[in-house]
Structures are given as structure tokens and as C-alpha cells.
Amino acid sequence: MGFFNSLIGLIVFALDVWAIASIFNSKVETAQKVLWIALVLILPIIGFLIWYFAGPKPAR
């Protein structure tokens, strides 16, 4: 069970890092970026899901 839990933790960590990088590259104001990053950091799984469906998208 230890390996499986570690793998899940690593996946969640990688997704959160990706979300934070995408938030940094978005066009929203700095205050909104800080709030989104705080949400992802405080609630890693739920924050990621909320960001994925409702958060700012990266600038292209």
C-alpha cells in the first residue's frame, strides 16, 4: 500500500505544480493569481479540480 499511496501523492503534486505554472501564465490580475495559487496549495485535490473547471486559463 505504501507504493500506491506514494504514487498517488506524486501524481497530485505534479498536477498541482502544473496548475500553479498555468496560473502564473494566465492573463488575470496578480491578486486573482495569488488567490488561485493559495486555493491549490491549501486544498491540493479539490483546489486543482476547481481550478481545472473554473480557473483562469494560460495565455496563448
Secondary structure, 3 states (H helix, E strand, C coil): CHHHHHHHHHHHHHHHHHHHHHHHCECCCHHHHHHHHHHHHHCHHHHHHHHHHHCCCECC
